[in-house]
Amino acid sequence: MKEFLLSRLGHDNTLLNEIFNKIDPITQQILTRLDRYERWELVVISVLMTYVGMRFRYFLLDLDKGLWDYMKKQVFKLSKKLPFLNAKIMSELDKTKHGLEEDILKSNKGELFVQKLPSLGLGIDKTLETIEQKYVKLNDLNWKNGAVSGCVYGADDNLTLLTTKVYEKFAWSNPMHADVFPDVRKMEAEVVRMVCNLFHGDEDSCGTMTTGGTESIMLACKAYRELAYSKGIQRPEMVVPVTAHAAFDKAANFFRIKIHHVPVDPITKKVNPKVLKSYINSNTCMIAGSAPNFPHGSIDPIEQLSKIACDYKIPLHVDACLGGFLIAFMQDAGFKLPLFDFRLPGVTSISCDTHKYGYTPKGSSVIMYRSTEYRKNQYFSAVEWPGGIYVSPTFAGSRAGSLIAMTWATLMSIGHEGYVKITKDIIDTTRYITKAVEEIKELKLMARPDVSVVAFESSEFNIFRLLDDMTSKGWHLNALQNPSGVHIAVTKLHTLPGVAERFVNDLKSAVKDIMSKDDRQLGKVAAIYCSTQSIPDKSIIADVAYLFLDACYNTKDKPIANGSGKH
Ligand SMILES: *Cc1c(COP(=O)(O)O)cnc(C)c1O
């Protein structure tokens, strides 16, 4: 190399000569040292070193957070293994498990679990009677009067009548067999087209129906991962605002996509496009924004995200799962919004839940794409399967045709004007509640509500105490964390006469109560959220959360004795 450079740049290049004069002794030294090794040894050593180096690089790439966070977590994990601590943690987990099981048993109201099939079937009448007498009575929360945030978005008796009648006709249908059930095949295509039209998709726009927002989001992530693979990206990464729905984390986990959570503006709770851009690299397979996000109800700046998507030629998913059926009608209802849909050239997919503000029964959502090129990557095929050439559009194999038919029927029966009217009522109610919250000086809005979610915090008291108090007044609100807060997602049920007024009055009197009393003990939910935020190893929180899931599936009629040590 030395000869090559000198011949090219001239033997009298003084700078080059000087450099080589410095380097030469060093290379000589290295060479004499390497003389001790055989050639094959040198080859093996370099291969090994490259391998270890690459592993370390991938290890760093795969870390969710930095190396420092990883080490803290490891130390915490190891210390959990110390006999003393381990025994303590086990006994705490045991206590929690015991408590959770007791809660479940209490809510069974003395009814024992069915453990086996009845040897003689109950028949129609007795079965219905059993449901009425032993199960329906377990529900205490009156969600029909608007006591619950989100959850049930609008269940009027007409819709119940309509959907159950439709269910009757389609209970046995399955769109997997499009040849047997052309009716639901046509209905699904029409639902997707109607929703694409709401979001200004052109003729190329397309999509599928899914069982819910989580499936819609995960399918889009899966599609973009395939697209990245086809471009030679081996370790795809996604960049989403930290306020994006947990379904993106689920997709990242299921499909081995690294996820970057971009912090949002502390005042608006919207992602800052410039900050988001700084997370993009050559492995980025998609970016996303929410319209609106679940925690604080603000809409990310989709117009700027679209511009970034175009500049970097990266797909952009807009999560309109929650508010899709509101934002699509807000303009017609007289409310202004920036653009959020396929009118923006960078938007490549949109998820929109029909089972939220579309008012269809649960198990229904739509995932839309700008063109079939994207949707193709969502599909799955197993063309050599002995059972036949297998293709499926979504996660499921067999699907409920009844859900498609009920969705189709709900959309058709409410119609455009119907949705505009409900949207207006909901946004008006949201603004009424927003104004009331602003007037309570101990409370602070966490963000300006763009659509139907009002989130608030307090610098005067622990906000989770307010959650507790509202729960005891019969309200079911959502707890938020990082930072702590409480929100209500306003639904059609809150637009019923007197509901919003009752909410505001209860909120005022709860705040007054808290301000006038000394600190009392926190309720369960509040206590959990207060204690978990400082633990570095979040796996222990997951352990407790999983205990809750376990308890939901528990069918023992007596709690297991405390301290059994089993999990
Ligand atoms: C509800 C929701 C989803 C998806 O939730 P599912 O429970 O699976 O329907 C996704 N994003 C946002 C913003 C949501 O509110």
The ligand as an SDF file (V2000), in Angstrom:
LIG
                    3D

 15 15  0  0  0  0  0  0  0  0999 V2000
  -58.7000    1.3010   21.6180 C   0  0  0  0  0  0  0  0  0  0  0  0
  -57.5220    1.7560   20.8880 C   0  0  0  0  0  0  0  0  0  0  0  0
  -56.7620    0.8920   20.0730 C   0  0  0  0  0  0  0  0  0  0  0  0
  -57.0290   -0.5780   19.8820 C   0  0  0  0  0  0  0  0  0  0  0  0
  -57.6930   -1.2100   20.8640 O   0  0  0  0  0  0  0  0  0  0  0  0
  -58.5880   -2.5180   20.8020 P   0  0  0  0  0  0  0  0  0  0  0  0
  -58.9330   -2.6480   22.2290 O   0  0  0  0  0  0  0  0  0  0  0  0
  -57.7350   -3.6250   20.3100 O   0  0  0  0  0  0  0  0  0  0  0  0
  -59.7440   -2.2630   19.9150 O   0  0  0  0  0  0  0  0  0  0  0  0
  -55.7070    1.4310   19.3900 C   0  0  0  0  0  0  0  0  0  0  0  0
  -55.3910    2.7270   19.4810 N   0  0  0  0  0  0  0  0  0  0  0  0
  -56.0880    3.5910   20.2590 C   0  0  0  0  0  0  0  0  0  0  0  0
  -55.6830    5.0320   20.2990 C   0  0  0  0  0  0  0  0  0  0  0  0
  -57.1590    3.1250   20.9960 C   0  0  0  0  0  0  0  0  0  0  0  0
  -57.8210    3.9600   21.7930 O   0  0  0  0  0  0  0  0  0  0  0  0
  1  2  1  0
  2  3  1  0
  2 14  2  0
  3  4  1  0
  3 10  2  0
  4  5  1  0
  5  6  1  0
  6  7  2  0
  6  8  1  0
  6  9  1  0
 10 11  1  0
 11 12  2  0
 12 13  1  0
 12 14  1  0
 14 15  1  0
M  END
$$$$
